[in-house]
């Protein structure tokens, strides 16, 4: 039986989620990534082969051997500069 290592809940479900991979201030947003998620706290667990596949895809995109399905423009701000 699987137990959430964060909260101890015993109800873990297989889901698909959105995953953000970051390396040297470069990002890759990946949709429909399989994971196991705690039904209580939402902690997510990924198989190492899934994360390795995402890393290899990131490297292929950075090396220009592959093109992304699409690109998005994302605004960036500094928390210290956000006014109340």
TITORVO-909008 format. One line per field, with one value per atom (N, C-alpha, C): x, y, z; residue in one letter. Coordinates in nm, 3 decimals, decimal comma, padded with zeros to 5 digits. Example, Ala and Ser with C-alpha at 12.3 -4.5 7.8 and 13.67 -1.06 7.14 Angstrom:
u 01,319:01,230:01,320:01,285:01,367:01,290
v -00,569:-00,450:-00,330:-00,225:-00,106:00,003
w 00,780:00,780:00,780:00,708:00,714:00,787
rokol a:a:a:s:s:s
//
This chain:
u 00,084:00,000:00,089:00,058:00,134:00,079:00,170:00,135:00,206:00,135:00,195:00,306:00,425:00,536:00,527:00,439:00,424:00,322:00,202:00,096:00,056:00,100:00,067:-00,065:-00,135:-00,262:-00,238:-00,332:-00,319:-00,393:-00,455:-00,529:-00,449:-00,391:-00,309:-00,375:-00,392:-00,458:-00,363:-00,380:-00,305:-00,373:-00,293:-00,346:-00,250:-00,291:-00,203:-00,201:-00,084:-00,068:00,021:00,034:00,124:00,253:00,367:00,497:00,585:00,651:00,743:00,885:00,965:01,105:01,188:01,284:01,370:01,515:01,596:01,740:01,808:01,897:01,971:01,881:01,773:01,678:01,609:01,605:01,527:01,418:01,300:01,185:01,123:01,064:00,985:00,857:00,744:00,613:00,561:00,533:00,490:00,351:00,258:00,120:00,102:00,001:-00,041:00,069:00,140:00,247:00,186:00,210:00,154:00,222:00,141:00,195:00,098:00,143:00,056:00,039:-00,086:-00,115:-00,193:-00,151:-00,222:-00,358:-00,462:-00,599:-00,626:-00,543:-00,565:-00,486:-00,354:-00,271:-00,227:-00,241:-00,205:-00,058:00,020:00,161:00,168:00,261:00,271:00,401:00,392:00,506:00,520:00,644:00,672:00,772:00,752:00,849:00,975:01,089:01,215:01,222:01,163:01,166:01,087:00,982:00,903:00,987:01,053:01,135:01,256:01,312:01,426:01,382:01,263:01,210:01,190:01,138:01,120:01,256:01,353:01,488:01,549:01,535:01,589:01,519:01,390:01,315:01,362:01,383:01,435:01,570:01,659:01,791:01,781:01,689:01,669:01,618:01,528:01,477:01,586:01,668:01,777:01,884:01,904:02,003:01,949:01,826:01,760:01,746:01,746:01,722:01,573:01,496:01,351:01,287:01,168:01,093:00,976:00,942:00,829:00,697:00,596:00,462:00,413:00,438:00,406:00,490:00,497:00,568:00,472:00,498:00,415:00,505:00,448:00,517:00,470:00,565:00,529:00,582:00,495:00,544:00,629:00,728:00,818:00,818:00,809:00,812:00,894:00,935:01,009:00,913:00,908:00,816:00,836:00,963:00,993:00,940:00,907:00,858:00,707:00,640:00,494:00,433:00,349:00,285:00,158:00,128:00,005:-00,119
v -00,117:00,000:00,125:00,217:00,341:00,441:00,514:00,615:00,744:00,856:00,986:01,013:01,040:01,068:01,207:01,291:01,427:01,431:01,373:01,383:01,248:01,137:01,005:00,946:01,017:00,968:00,841:00,750:00,624:00,622:00,733:00,739:00,814:00,740:00,795:00,757:00,855:00,830:00,857:00,782:00,809:00,925:01,024:01,143:01,186:01,287:01,355:01,502:01,562:01,698:01,778:01,904:01,993:02,003:01,987:01,985:02,095:02,169:02,274:02,227:02,213:02,174:02,301:02,321:02,440:02,397:02,458:02,435:02,562:02,618:02,740:02,853:02,880:02,986:02,966:02,843:02,806:02,710:02,724:02,647:02,566:02,454:02,373:02,336:02,371:02,339:02,217:02,110:01,984:01,948:01,928:01,892:01,740:01,695:01,554:01,459:01,500:01,417:01,321:01,190:01,094:01,107:01,099:01,104:01,031:01,012:00,966:01,084:01,111:01,230:01,192:01,248:01,226:01,292:01,216:01,268:01,372:01,374:01,467:01,597:01,589:01,711:01,753:01,665:01,699:01,677:01,624:01,594:01,500:01,530:01,451:01,371:01,252:01,161:01,120:01,128:01,097:00,983:00,895:00,788:00,850:00,793:00,846:00,842:00,742:00,734:00,848:00,894:01,007:01,135:01,157:01,277:01,276:01,160:01,149:01,180:01,135:01,164:01,314:01,381:01,527:01,596:01,552:01,611:01,593:01,475:01,451:01,537:01,555:01,641:01,786:01,832:01,966:01,985:01,888:01,896:01,897:01,821:01,819:01,955:02,015:02,147:02,253:02,244:02,340:02,322:02,200:02,172:02,190:02,234:02,260:02,136:02,018:01,896:01,863:01,940:01,923:02,059:02,079:02,203:02,174:02,270:02,249:02,252:02,192:02,193:02,336:02,417:02,559:02,631:02,762:02,845:02,948:02,991:03,093:03,205:03,323:03,436:03,444:03,450:03,451:03,577:03,654:03,772:03,731:03,812:03,787:03,912:03,894:04,007:03,968:04,067:04,047:04,071:03,981:03,993:04,124:04,163:04,286:04,411:04,402:04,517:04,517:04,415:04,408:04,494:04,586:04,675:04,610:04,645:04,595:04,658
w 00,000:00,000:00,000:-00,087:-00,095:00,007:00,069:00,167:00,130:00,140:00,111:00,213:00,165:00,255:00,316:00,263:00,316:00,430:00,409:00,510:00,571:00,510:00,565:00,515:00,428:00,375:00,292:00,295:00,223:00,090:00,053:-00,072:-00,177:-00,268:-00,375:-00,507:-00,597:-00,726:-00,841:-00,949:-01,071:-01,144:-01,182:-01,248:-01,358:-01,431:-01,526:-01,484:-01,491:-01,442:-01,536:-01,505:-01,579:-01,498:-01,564:-01,497:-01,555:-01,468:-01,513:-01,484:-01,589:-01,578:-01,591:-01,499:-01,502:-01,497:-01,584:-01,584:-01,632:-01,550:-01,585:-01,636:-01,565:-01,601:-01,736:-01,782:-01,900:-01,851:-01,907:-01,861:-01,973:-01,935:-02,026:-01,952:-02,009:-01,954:-02,028:-01,955:-02,015:-01,963:-02,054:-02,017:-02,016:-01,946:-01,942:-01,894:-01,790:-01,734:-01,631:-01,647:-01,551:-01,414:-01,310:-01,174:-01,081:-00,960:-00,853:-00,760:-00,719:-00,639:-00,514:-00,400:-00,275:-00,283:-00,250:-00,255:-00,146:-00,042:00,068:00,052:00,035:00,034:-00,105:-00,206:-00,342:-00,376:-00,284:-00,313:-00,433:-00,524:-00,647:-00,649:-00,706:-00,717:-00,864:-00,913:-01,053:-01,061:-01,158:-01,181:-01,241:-01,208:-01,257:-01,410:-01,474:-01,620:-01,683:-01,616:-01,665:-01,659:-01,545:-01,529:-01,623:-01,646:-01,738:-01,881:-01,919:-02,052:-02,070:-01,966:-01,973:-01,984:-01,908:-01,914:-02,053:-02,111:-02,245:-02,350:-02,335:-02,426:-02,414:-02,291:-02,268:-02,339:-02,323:-02,386:-02,538:-02,593:-02,738:-02,786:-02,711:-02,748:-02,737:-02,633:-02,616:-02,723:-02,767:-02,871:-03,011:-03,022:-03,150:-03,237:-03,175:-03,253:-03,258:-03,184:-03,182:-03,157:-03,211:-03,190:-03,095:-03,009:-02,919:-02,995:-02,938:-02,999:-03,010:-02,908:-02,913:-02,808:-02,818:-02,722:-02,666:-02,542:-02,480:-02,428:-02,416:-02,355:-02,211:-02,116:-01,976:-01,909:-01,843:-01,772:-01,651:-01,620:-01,505:-01,419:-01,289:-01,196:-01,074:-00,997:-00,872:-00,756:-00,660:-00,548:-00,472:-00,456:-00,380:-00,449:-00,576:-00,650:-00,667:-00,615:-00,625:-00,515:-00,554:-00,457:-00,402:-00,276:-00,212:-00,270
rokol x:x:x:x:x:x:x:x:x:x:x:x:x:x:x:x:x:x:x:x:x:x:x:x:x:x:x:x:x:x:x:x:x:x:x:x:x:x:x:x:x:x:x:x:x:x:x:x:x:x:x:x:x:x:x:x:x:x:x:x:x:x:x:x:x:x:x:x:x:x:x:x:x:x:x:x:x:x:x:x:x:x:x:x:x:x:x:x:x:x:x:x:x:x:x:x:x:x:x:x:x:x:x:x:x:x:x:x:x:x:x:x:x:x:x:x:x:x:x:x:x:x:x:x:x:x:x:x:x:x:x:x:x:x:x:x:x:x:x:x:x:x:x:x:x:x:x:x:x:x:x:x:x:x:x:x:x:x:x:x:x:x:x:x:x:x:x:x:x:x:x:x:x:x:x:x:x:x:x:x:x:x:x:x:x:x:x:x:x:x:x:x:x:x:x:x:x:x:x:x:x:x:x:x:x:x:x:x:x:x:x:x:x:x:x:x:x:x:x:x:x:x:x:x:x:x:x:x:x:x:x:x:x:x:x:x:x:x:x:x:x:x:x:x:x:x:x:x:x:x:x:x
//
